[in-house]
Amino acid sequence: MTSTEEDREKKAPLKPQPGKQHYLASKEQQRQERKRQKRIEELESLISREEDILSIEGELAKPEISRDYTAYLKLSEELNQRKADLDHYLEEWVHLTEEA
């Protein structure tokens, strides 16, 4: 082999190996699936805490809270935030579970 042929071989880009590409794509797909499953589990845990909303609603129904505007306002804001969070978690959960 001449030095020019050797130089060309050194400079030539490596040809992708089909088996290796498939392997890497498969590993990436598995990683993404594990990540998706983990997020689904996290969302299910967050969604299961729906009783927190019920607890706040119960607090709001108490006469002493309804007479205290500041406490009532604070609990109402927390309730609205928790409901918004729950809606977000449910939407994300539906999206992720439909991907499967």
N, C-alpha and C positions, 0 to 999 in steps of 0.2 A: 504494500500500500504506500502510495506516495504521500509526501507531507501535505499536499493540497487536499487529497482525499481525507486525510486525518483531520485537517482543519475544518473541512465541511461537515464531517461527522460530529465534531465537537460543537460546532455552531448550530447545527440543525436542532430544531426544537424537538423535545421528546414527544413521541406519539402517545396519545392517551391509550391506556389499556382498558378495553371494554369491561373486563371482569372487575377491575379495580373500581371503575366508575360506578358500576352496578352495586358493588359492595358499599362504597361510600354513600351512594344515594339511599341504599337500604338502611344503613346505620343512621343517616340523618332522618329518614322517615320514622324509624323507631324512636329516636330521640324526641321528635316532635309529638309523637303519639303519647309517650310517657309524660311529656310536659302538659299535653292536653288533658290527660287523665288526672294528673295532679291538680290542675286548676279546677276540674269538675269536682273533685273531692273537697277542695277548699270552698268552692261555692256552695256545695251541699251542706257543709258545716255552717257557713254563714246563713244560709236560708233556714236551717233548722232552728236558728235562734229567733224565730218569729215570735216566740212567746215574750220576748222583750217588748215588742210592740203592744201585745195584749196587756202586759204589766203597766206600761205607761198609760194606756187607755183606762185601765182600772184606777190609776192614780188621779187622772183627770176627772174621774167621776166622783171622787171624794169631795164632800162639801167644803172641807177646810182648804182644799186646793182651789176650788172654784171661787172662793171668797178672796183668795190671795192672787191678785192680778199678776204680779211678778213671777210667782211660782207657776201659775197657770200658763203664762206666756212662754216661760223657759221649757216646760214640759211639752207644750204644743210644738215648739220649734224642734225639739229633740224627736218628737213623734213624726213630724213631717220629714225630717232628715232620715230617720230609720226607714220610713216607708219608701222614700226615694231610693235609698241604698238597696232595699229589698227588691224593688222593681228592676234596678240595674242588675243585681245578681241573678234574678230570674231570667232576664233577657239574655244575659251572657251564657247562662247555663243552657237555655234552649238552643242557642246558636251552636255551642260546643257539642251538645249531644246530637244535634242534627247532622253534624259533620261526619259522624261515624257511619 
